[in-house]
Amino acid sequence: MERSTRRLTYAKVTSTLALVIALTGGVAVAADKIDGKNIKKGTVTGKQIKDGSLNGADVKAGTVNAGTVDGRNATCPAGTTVYASACWDLAPTAGTTWYTSAQACAARGGALPEVGPLGAFATAKGLALTQEWVNDLSYDASVPAVRTFKVTTGPIIANASIDENHGYRCVIPLVH
């Protein structure tokens, strides 16, 4: 007796349906059950994560410490601290002229701070300022010279000739 293999039977439909549910439904169930607790530490690398698929909300605070960003250093040098996304000198450097101070900061990849941020930094860190150069320049017609400011505790802002000697601290970008 010869059987027809082209006939649609209840057994064929049921087995095909069970196979489809098992393959697709199983994946959906597995996707709901895989989370960070199921992944062994150190098994997922950056190459396995699709670019742009993670944002700040996906990363636990304090768990990422990037020493470099796009091949550039992303840590503060010794003697500095992070404040407002930049590296600030903890202590002022000995007194020099404004120009020499500005050059020294530029050689380190930074700059003298602006008046407002320097005052905010000193207040946040509990530091006393003692006549430090800032990057703000002005021209005073009564004195035929370019003048800048020195900032002291308070902060108190006072005019100063760029030829005077005062301490300074540099501000270096966090990624440099």
C-alpha beads as a LAMMPS data file, in Angstrom:
LAMMPS data file: protein, C-alpha beads

176 atoms
175 bonds

1 atom types
1 bond types

-500.0 500.0 xlo xhi
-500.0 500.0 ylo yhi
-500.0 500.0 zlo zhi

Masses

1 110.0

Atoms # bond

1 1 1 0.000 0.000 0.000
2 1 1 1.412 3.301 -1.069
3 1 1 0.987 6.437 1.086
4 1 1 0.765 9.940 -0.252
5 1 1 3.424 12.252 1.222
6 1 1 1.745 15.390 -0.081
7 1 1 -1.236 15.231 2.198
8 1 1 -1.494 17.748 5.003
9 1 1 -2.083 15.863 8.203
10 1 1 -2.789 16.943 11.755
11 1 1 0.528 15.462 12.890
12 1 1 2.544 17.446 10.302
13 1 1 0.816 20.739 11.174
14 1 1 1.213 20.174 14.907
15 1 1 4.883 19.237 14.684
16 1 1 5.684 22.213 12.412
17 1 1 3.824 24.604 14.711
18 1 1 5.634 23.200 17.770
19 1 1 8.983 23.641 16.024
20 1 1 8.241 27.280 15.106
21 1 1 7.091 28.111 18.649
22 1 1 10.103 26.417 20.150
23 1 1 12.540 28.298 17.925
24 1 1 11.004 31.765 18.072
25 1 1 9.386 31.679 21.485
26 1 1 12.517 30.266 23.071
27 1 1 14.584 33.184 21.798
28 1 1 12.076 35.708 23.125
29 1 1 12.066 34.042 26.541
30 1 1 15.887 33.894 26.604
31 1 1 16.147 37.578 25.722
32 1 1 14.045 38.458 28.748
33 1 1 16.249 36.404 31.064
34 1 1 19.734 37.608 30.024
35 1 1 20.993 40.614 31.957
36 1 1 24.211 41.786 33.580
37 1 1 23.880 39.180 36.345
38 1 1 24.013 36.381 33.760
39 1 1 27.183 37.632 32.079
40 1 1 30.515 36.660 33.598
41 1 1 32.763 39.644 34.433
42 1 1 35.242 40.427 31.673
43 1 1 33.573 38.298 28.983
44 1 1 32.084 41.164 26.946
45 1 1 34.632 43.450 25.285
46 1 1 34.236 46.791 23.558
47 1 1 34.461 45.111 20.135
48 1 1 31.329 43.103 20.971
49 1 1 29.243 46.196 21.801
50 1 1 27.606 47.974 18.872
51 1 1 28.726 51.625 18.529
52 1 1 26.116 54.012 19.915
53 1 1 24.151 51.261 21.645
54 1 1 25.050 52.391 25.184
55 1 1 24.428 55.725 26.873
56 1 1 25.172 57.128 30.321
57 1 1 22.038 55.558 31.801
58 1 1 23.330 52.117 30.754
59 1 1 26.575 52.463 32.706
60 1 1 26.742 52.355 36.492
61 1 1 28.320 55.508 37.944
62 1 1 31.977 55.044 38.845
63 1 1 32.405 51.814 36.848
64 1 1 34.152 53.285 33.816
65 1 1 37.631 54.682 34.189
66 1 1 38.924 55.584 30.758
67 1 1 42.634 56.275 30.801
68 1 1 42.438 57.345 27.161
69 1 1 39.790 58.760 24.828
70 1 1 40.454 58.429 21.094
71 1 1 44.099 57.720 21.916
72 1 1 44.473 60.866 24.031
73 1 1 45.271 60.924 27.756
74 1 1 42.112 61.280 29.883
75 1 1 43.559 61.451 33.371
76 1 1 44.785 64.384 35.422
77 1 1 48.543 64.801 35.832
78 1 1 50.121 64.532 39.280
79 1 1 49.582 67.622 41.420
80 1 1 46.198 68.408 39.845
81 1 1 42.597 67.569 40.658
82 1 1 39.442 67.286 38.568
83 1 1 37.063 70.227 38.817
84 1 1 34.444 71.244 36.227
85 1 1 35.702 68.628 33.728
86 1 1 39.276 69.942 33.778
87 1 1 42.479 69.307 35.716
88 1 1 43.348 72.171 38.082
89 1 1 46.691 72.672 39.822
90 1 1 46.222 72.043 43.537
91 1 1 48.813 74.635 44.527
92 1 1 49.955 77.798 42.809
93 1 1 53.352 77.936 41.152
94 1 1 55.840 80.551 42.398
95 1 1 55.474 84.134 41.193
96 1 1 56.282 85.103 37.630
97 1 1 55.022 87.678 35.184
98 1 1 51.651 87.183 33.558
99 1 1 53.174 86.344 30.182
100 1 1 55.619 83.783 31.625
101 1 1 52.765 82.204 33.596
102 1 1 50.561 82.004 30.500
103 1 1 53.416 80.447 28.501
104 1 1 54.100 77.855 31.219
105 1 1 50.459 76.779 31.255
106 1 1 50.347 76.608 27.447
107 1 1 53.472 74.411 27.447
108 1 1 51.545 71.949 29.641
109 1 1 48.574 71.992 27.251
110 1 1 46.479 74.288 29.442
111 1 1 45.808 77.921 30.256
112 1 1 45.472 80.322 33.152
113 1 1 41.939 80.152 34.596
114 1 1 39.280 82.821 34.127
115 1 1 38.334 84.937 37.178
116 1 1 34.944 83.339 37.917
117 1 1 36.000 79.695 37.602
118 1 1 39.114 80.309 39.744
119 1 1 36.968 81.748 42.530
120 1 1 34.509 78.852 42.251
121 1 1 37.356 76.308 42.291
122 1 1 38.932 77.859 45.395
123 1 1 35.572 77.960 47.179
124 1 1 34.709 74.355 46.258
125 1 1 38.109 73.049 47.348
126 1 1 38.426 75.281 50.423
127 1 1 41.598 76.927 49.113
128 1 1 42.969 80.360 49.961
129 1 1 44.067 82.359 46.931
130 1 1 47.115 84.600 47.271
131 1 1 47.356 87.032 44.369
132 1 1 47.137 84.584 41.474
133 1 1 47.136 85.422 37.785
134 1 1 44.033 84.822 35.696
135 1 1 43.534 84.766 31.943
136 1 1 41.369 87.896 31.753
137 1 1 43.103 90.883 30.119
138 1 1 42.029 94.509 29.866
139 1 1 43.498 97.753 28.628
140 1 1 43.516 100.693 31.014
141 1 1 43.887 103.988 29.131
142 1 1 45.085 105.743 32.294
143 1 1 48.083 103.409 32.429
144 1 1 49.623 102.836 29.002
145 1 1 49.860 99.069 29.376
146 1 1 47.818 95.905 29.135
147 1 1 46.593 94.933 32.576
148 1 1 45.164 91.785 34.035
149 1 1 43.736 90.758 37.351
150 1 1 45.063 89.019 40.385
151 1 1 42.638 87.135 42.556
152 1 1 42.998 86.805 46.307
153 1 1 40.883 85.080 48.944
154 1 1 37.281 86.026 48.916
155 1 1 37.758 86.088 45.938
156 1 1 38.876 89.698 45.729
157 1 1 39.778 90.908 42.255
158 1 1 42.413 93.608 41.803
159 1 1 44.106 95.104 38.764
160 1 1 47.726 94.191 38.207
161 1 1 50.335 95.094 35.629
162 1 1 51.367 92.120 33.524
163 1 1 54.974 92.856 34.481
164 1 1 54.385 92.162 38.201
165 1 1 55.249 88.772 39.682
166 1 1 52.408 86.696 41.073
167 1 1 51.662 83.023 41.577
168 1 1 49.513 81.121 39.114
169 1 1 47.817 77.791 38.618
170 1 1 47.086 76.112 35.302
171 1 1 43.870 74.517 34.096
172 1 1 44.459 71.580 31.728
173 1 1 41.669 69.893 29.745
174 1 1 40.792 66.467 31.161
175 1 1 41.324 64.898 27.742
176 1 1 44.706 66.051 26.480

Bonds

1 1 1 2
2 1 2 3
3 1 3 4
4 1 4 5
5 1 5 6
6 1 6 7
7 1 7 8
8 1 8 9
9 1 9 10
10 1 10 11
11 1 11 12
12 1 12 13
13 1 13 14
14 1 14 15
15 1 15 16
16 1 16 17
17 1 17 18
18 1 18 19
19 1 19 20
20 1 20 21
21 1 21 22
22 1 22 23
23 1 23 24
24 1 24 25
25 1 25 26
26 1 26 27
27 1 27 28
28 1 28 29
29 1 29 30
30 1 30 31
31 1 31 32
32 1 32 33
33 1 33 34
34 1 34 35
35 1 35 36
36 1 36 37
37 1 37 38
38 1 38 39
39 1 39 40
40 1 40 41
41 1 41 42
42 1 42 43
43 1 43 44
44 1 44 45
45 1 45 46
46 1 46 47
47 1 47 48
48 1 48 49
49 1 49 50
50 1 50 51
51 1 51 52
52 1 52 53
53 1 53 54
54 1 54 55
55 1 55 56
56 1 56 57
57 1 57 58
58 1 58 59
59 1 59 60
60 1 60 61
61 1 61 62
62 1 62 63
63 1 63 64
64 1 64 65
65 1 65 66
66 1 66 67
67 1 67 68
68 1 68 69
69 1 69 70
70 1 70 71
71 1 71 72
72 1 72 73
73 1 73 74
74 1 74 75
75 1 75 76
76 1 76 77
77 1 77 78
78 1 78 79
79 1 79 80
80 1 80 81
81 1 81 82
82 1 82 83
83 1 83 84
84 1 84 85
85 1 85 86
86 1 86 87
87 1 87 88
88 1 88 89
89 1 89 90
90 1 90 91
91 1 91 92
92 1 92 93
93 1 93 94
94 1 94 95
95 1 95 96
96 1 96 97
97 1 97 98
98 1 98 99
99 1 99 100
100 1 100 101
101 1 101 102
102 1 102 103
103 1 103 104
104 1 104 105
105 1 105 106
106 1 106 107
107 1 107 108
108 1 108 109
109 1 109 110
110 1 110 111
111 1 111 112
112 1 112 113
113 1 113 114
114 1 114 115
115 1 115 116
116 1 116 117
117 1 117 118
118 1 118 119
119 1 119 120
120 1 120 121
121 1 121 122
122 1 122 123
123 1 123 124
124 1 124 125
125 1 125 126
126 1 126 127
127 1 127 128
128 1 128 129
129 1 129 130
130 1 130 131
131 1 131 132
132 1 132 133
133 1 133 134
134 1 134 135
135 1 135 136
136 1 136 137
137 1 137 138
138 1 138 139
139 1 139 140
140 1 140 141
141 1 141 142
142 1 142 143
143 1 143 144
144 1 144 145
145 1 145 146
146 1 146 147
147 1 147 148
148 1 148 149
149 1 149 150
150 1 150 151
151 1 151 152
152 1 152 153
153 1 153 154
154 1 154 155
155 1 155 156
156 1 156 157
157 1 157 158
158 1 158 159
159 1 159 160
160 1 160 161
161 1 161 162
162 1 162 163
163 1 163 164
164 1 164 165
165 1 165 166
166 1 166 167
167 1 167 168
168 1 168 169
169 1 169 170
170 1 170 171
171 1 171 172
172 1 172 173
173 1 173 174
174 1 174 175
175 1 175 176
